[in-house]
């Protein structure tokens, strides 16, 4: 699947940057075009792999290139004011051979959380290609204001895109890490999963069961929120020689059995392991399974068996699957669950956001009361008329 990736804000830009590094390292070509958008010049300058001509500074007359902090209302205003500039930059790059747009943004800050939904709405009006979002939820230690921003942005973002992927920093941040180390590790986890999802249809080798862009688009149709599970294991290579030749036929049959078991086991581990956003996967409307690795290690039968297991598990009836021939010494599996509900983290963000909103109103009320009391006691501050 050929994707036009747009990193909106600091987190979004860094993730697109990591996508480009990953695609270069793995020699994949699913990243069709890129654009990093920010109100802070320093964030744009800190990117390593996105070309300078694909970095766009917006809101400069208002922010002087210093960003807008965590004010996502201001982020939405800047995006609205600059939407024709952003649209022009996207038009310049064109959508030839682009299967979909992916807008990536951190939902706890200001620029991305405020601007991403505005851009998504515009792109859906202008283009026929689907517009997807990848929203990064803040961890608890990032503060109540970030949770409030995320709760606000999430509700807008999910309504403006064709499907919204979520990644919860709170479920992935390890203790004892620095912020820089934590975000670098998290970004790598994100890219590894989506690299398989988007890279499958662009493989250099044709698999037994091809996963093309249409398969992904059909899995994501209907909107809502999606999550991805992932599992991987290293291949243990057996030795050769006389024993291998002697039991050649038996080994072939054992290899087939092992590949079936490996694929079904990896899919099961992907489902039961850490999801990009923890949720009840049985509520999913649709699902997609992709097994990736050396062609001889992949099993059509293993994928078909896994599809049947997922069909029995989820609420919906649409389960697709395929393989992704990929050189290396690992076999991996991802499971995309689309249209999931019963997501505890979202409920928690809404609760924290509501409490933060209430506190903000209380503080504002107290300040207004103090100001009135000051006016009543100080004759010099009273209005002249």
C-alpha positions in Angstrom: 0.0 0.0 0.0 1.5 3.3 -1.1 0.9 5.9 1.6 1.2 9.7 1.7 2.4 10.3 5.2 1.9 13.6 6.9 3.5 14.2 10.3 1.6 17.0 12.1 3.3 18.4 15.1 6.4 17.2 17.0 5.4 13.6 17.6 3.9 13.2 14.1 7.1 14.5 12.5 9.4 12.3 14.5 7.3 9.2 13.6 7.3 10.0 9.9 11.1 10.5 10.2 11.4 7.0 11.8 9.2 5.6 9.0 11.6 6.9 6.4 14.6 5.5 8.2 12.8 2.1 8.5 11.8 2.0 4.8 15.4 2.8 3.8 16.9 0.2 6.1 14.5 -2.6 5.0 14.5 -1.4 1.3 10.7 -1.0 1.2 8.8 1.5 -0.8 5.4 1.9 0.9 6.1 5.5 1.8 5.1 7.3 -1.3 5.3 10.9 -0.2 5.9 12.8 3.1 5.2 16.1 4.6 6.1 17.3 8.1 4.0 20.2 9.4 4.8 22.2 12.6 4.5 25.6 14.3 8.0 25.2 15.9 11.0 25.7 13.6 13.3 23.8 16.0 11.2 20.7 15.8 11.4 20.7 12.1 15.1 21.3 12.1 15.6 18.3 14.5 14.3 15.8 11.9 17.0 13.6 10.3 15.5 11.8 7.3 12.6 14.0 6.0 14.1 16.2 3.2 14.2 19.9 4.0 11.8 20.7 1.1 9.2 18.4 2.8 9.1 20.4 6.1 6.5 23.1 6.4 6.4 25.8 9.1 3.0 27.3 9.7 1.6 30.0 11.9 4.8 32.0 11.8 3.1 35.4 11.9 1.4 34.3 15.2 4.1 32.1 16.8 7.3 33.5 15.3 8.3 29.9 14.8 8.4 29.1 18.5 5.3 26.7 18.6 2.1 27.1 20.5 2.8 24.9 23.6 -0.2 22.7 24.6 -2.9 25.0 23.3 -4.8 22.8 20.9 -7.6 25.3 20.4 -4.9 27.6 19.0 -3.5 24.7 17.0 -6.9 24.3 15.3 -7.1 28.0 14.6 -3.6 28.0 13.0 -4.5 25.0 10.9 -7.8 26.7 9.7 -5.9 29.9 8.9 -3.2 28.0 7.0 -5.3 25.3 5.4 -4.8 26.6 1.8 -1.0 26.8 2.3 -1.0 23.2 3.5 -3.3 22.1 0.7 -1.0 23.8 -1.8 2.0 21.9 -0.5 0.1 18.6 -0.7 -1.1 19.4 -4.3 2.5 20.1 -5.3 3.5 16.6 -4.4 0.5 15.1 -6.1 -1.4 11.9 -5.3 -0.2 9.8 -8.3 0.2 6.2 -7.2 -1.0 7.1 -3.7 -3.4 4.6 -2.2 -4.2 6.5 1.0 -3.2 9.4 3.3 -2.0 8.8 6.8 -2.0 11.8 9.2 0.1 11.2 12.3 -0.1 13.4 15.4 0.4 13.3 19.1 -3.0 14.0 20.6 -1.7 15.5 23.9 0.0 18.6 22.6 -1.2 21.6 20.8 -0.1 21.8 17.1 -0.9 18.2 16.1 -3.9 17.5 18.3 -5.6 20.8 17.2 -4.5 20.7 13.5 -4.8 17.1 12.5 -8.6 16.9 12.5 -8.8 20.1 10.5 -6.5 18.8 7.9 -8.3 15.4 7.7 -11.6 17.2 7.1 -10.0 19.1 4.2 -8.4 16.1 2.6 -11.6 14.1 2.7 -13.3 16.9 0.8 -10.6 17.1 -1.9 -9.4 13.6 -2.6 -11.0 10.2 -3.3 -8.2 8.3 -1.5 -9.1 7.3 2.0 -7.7 9.4 4.8 -6.5 7.6 7.9 -5.2 8.9 11.2 -2.6 7.6 13.6 -3.2 9.3 17.0 -0.6 9.0 19.8 -2.2 9.1 23.2 -0.2 10.7 26.1 1.0 8.8 29.1 -0.3 9.6 32.5 2.9 11.3 33.6 2.5 13.9 30.9 -0.2 15.7 32.9 -3.9 16.4 33.0 -3.7 19.1 30.4 -2.4 16.5 27.8 -5.2 14.2 28.8 -7.7 17.0 28.2 -6.2 17.8 24.8 -6.3 14.1 23.9 -9.9 13.6 24.9 -10.9 16.7 22.9 -8.8 15.9 19.8 -9.8 12.2 19.8 -13.5 12.9 19.4 -12.8 15.3 16.5 -10.2 13.2 14.8 -12.2 9.9 14.8 -15.1 11.7 13.1 -12.9 13.3 10.4 -10.9 10.3 9.2 -12.0 7.1 7.4 -10.4 5.1 10.3 -8.3 6.1 13.3 -5.4 4.0 14.5 -4.5 4.6 18.1 -1.2 4.1 20.0 -1.2 4.5 23.7 2.1 5.7 25.2 0.8 4.9 28.6 0.8 1.1 27.8 4.3 1.2 26.2 6.4 3.5 28.3 8.9 1.6 30.5 10.0 2.7 33.9 13.5 4.2 34.3 13.7 5.4 30.7 14.5 9.0 29.8 11.8 10.8 27.7 14.1 10.7 24.7 14.8 7.0 25.0 11.2 6.2 25.7 9.9 8.0 22.6 12.6 6.5 20.4 11.7 3.0 21.5 7.9 3.7 21.1 8.4 5.1 17.6 10.3 2.0 16.6 7.5 -0.2 17.9 4.9 1.8 15.9 6.9 1.7 12.6 7.6 -2.0 12.9 3.9 -2.8 13.0 2.8 -0.4 10.3 5.8 -1.3 8.2 4.3 -4.9 7.9 0.8 -3.6 7.3 1.6 -1.1 4.6 4.6 -3.0 3.2 2.8 -6.3 2.5 1.3 -5.2 -0.8 4.6 -3.6 -2.0 6.8 -6.7 -1.5 9.5 -7.5 -4.0 8.3 -11.1 -4.1 4.8 -12.3 -4.6 3.4 -14.3 -1.7 1.1 -17.3 -1.6 -1.8 -15.1 -0.5 -1.3 -11.5 -1.7 -2.4 -8.6 0.6 -2.9 -5.6 -1.6 -4.2 -2.0 -0.9 -7.8 -3.1 -1.5 -7.6 -5.7 1.3 -6.4 -3.1 3.8 -8.9 -0.5 2.6 -11.8 -3.0 2.9 -10.7 -4.0 6.4 -10.7 -0.4 7.5 -13.9 0.7 5.9 -16.8 1.7 8.1 -14.7 4.0 10.3 -14.1 3.8 14.0 -10.9 3.0 15.9 -8.4 0.3 15.0 -5.6 -1.5 17.0 -2.8 -3.8 15.9 -1.2 -6.8 17.7 2.3 -8.0 16.8 4.6 -11.0 17.5 7.9 -12.1 16.1 10.5 -14.9 16.6 13.9 -15.7 15.3 14.3 -18.6 12.9 16.6 -21.3 14.1 18.5 -22.7 11.1 19.3 -26.4 11.1 22.5 -27.8 9.8 23.1 -29.8 6.7 25.2 -32.8 5.8 24.6 -36.5 5.5 21.8 -36.7 8.2 19.8 -34.0 6.4 20.1 -35.9 3.1 19.2 -39.2 4.7 16.0 -37.8 6.2 15.3 -35.3 3.4 11.6 -36.3 2.7 10.8 -36.5 6.4 12.4 -33.1 7.0 10.3 -31.5 4.3 7.1 -32.7 5.9 8.3 -31.6 9.3 9.2 -28.1 8.0 5.7 -27.7 6.6 4.2 -28.7 10.0 6.6 -26.4 11.8 5.7 -23.4 9.6 2.0 -24.0 10.2 2.5 -24.2 13.9 4.8 -21.1 13.9 2.3 -19.0 12.0 -0.7 -20.0 14.2 1.4 -19.5 17.3 2.6 -16.1 16.3 -0.9 -14.9 15.4 -2.2 -16.1 18.8 0.6 -14.3 20.5 -0.1 -11.1 18.5 -3.7 -11.2 19.7 -2.9 -11.9 23.3 0.1 -9.6 23.5 0.3 -5.8 23.8 -1.9 -4.0 21.4 -1.3 -0.5 20.1 -4.3 0.5 22.1 -5.5 -2.1 24.7 -9.1 -3.0 24.1 -11.6 -5.9 23.9 -10.7 -7.3 20.5 -13.9 -9.4 20.4 -15.8 -6.2 19.7 -14.0 -5.7 16.3 -16.0 -5.5 13.2 -13.3 -6.7 10.8 -9.8 -8.1 11.0 -6.7 -8.7 8.9 -3.8 -11.1 9.5 -0.4 -10.8 7.8 2.5 -13.2 8.3 5.9 -11.8 7.3 9.3 -13.5 6.8 11.3 -15.7 4.4 8.9 -17.3 1.9 9.9 -20.9 2.8 9.0 -20.1 6.5 5.4 -18.9 5.7 2.4 -21.2 5.6 -0.8 -20.7 3.6 -2.4 -23.3 5.8 -1.3 -21.5 9.0 -2.8 -18.3 7.8 -6.1 -20.0 6.9 -6.3 -21.7 10.3 -5.6 -18.4 12.0 -8.3 -16.7 10.0 -10.9 -19.3 11.2 -9.8 -18.7 14.8 -10.1 -14.9 14.5 -13.5 -15.3 12.8 -14.8 -17.2 15.8 -13.4 -14.6 18.1 -14.6 -11.2 16.8 -18.1 -9.7 16.6 -17.9 -9.2 12.8 -17.5 -11.8 10.1 -14.9 -10.2 7.8 -11.5 -11.6 8.3 -8.8 -11.3 5.7 -5.3 -12.7 5.6 -2.1 -13.0 3.6 1.6 -13.2 3.7 4.5 -10.8 3.2 7.7 -12.4 1.8 10.6 -10.6 3.5 14.2 -11.5 3.6 15.7 -11.9 7.1 16.0 -14.3 10.0 12.7 -13.5 11.7 9.1 -14.5 11.1 6.5 -12.0 12.3 2.7 -11.7 12.4 0.4 -8.7 12.8 -3.3 -8.7 13.4 -5.3 -5.6 12.6 -8.6 -5.3 14.5 -10.8 -2.6 12.9 -13.9 -1.0 14.4 -13.1 -1.9 18.0 -15.0 -0.6 21.0 -14.8 -1.0 24.8 -11.4 0.8 25.1 -10.7 1.5 28.8 -8.0 4.1 28.1 -10.4 6.3 26.2 -12.9 6.3 29.1 -10.0 7.1 31.4 -8.9 10.1 29.2 -12.4 11.4 29.1 -12.7 11.2 32.9 -9.3 12.9 33.4 -10.2 15.5 30.8 -13.5 16.3 32.4 -11.8 16.7 35.8 -9.1 19.0 34.2 -11.8 21.1 32.5 -13.7 21.5 35.8 -10.5 22.5 37.5 -9.7 25.1 34.8 -13.2 26.6 35.2 -12.8 26.7 39.0 -9.4 28.5 38.7 -10.8 30.9 36.2 -13.7 31.6 38.5 -11.4 32.2 41.4 -9.3 34.6 39.4 -12.3 36.5 38.2 -13.6 36.8 41.8 -10.2 38.0 43.0 -10.2 40.6 40.3 -13.6 41.9 41.2 -12.7 42.1 44.9 -9.6 44.0 43.9 -11.7 46.5 41.9 -14.1 47.0 44.9 -11.2 47.7 47.3 -8.9 49.9 45.1 -10.5 53.1 44.0 -7.7 53.7 41.4 -8.7 50.5 39.5 -12.4 51.3 39.2 -13.7 52.3 35.7 -13.8 56.1 35.1 -17.3 55.9 33.5 
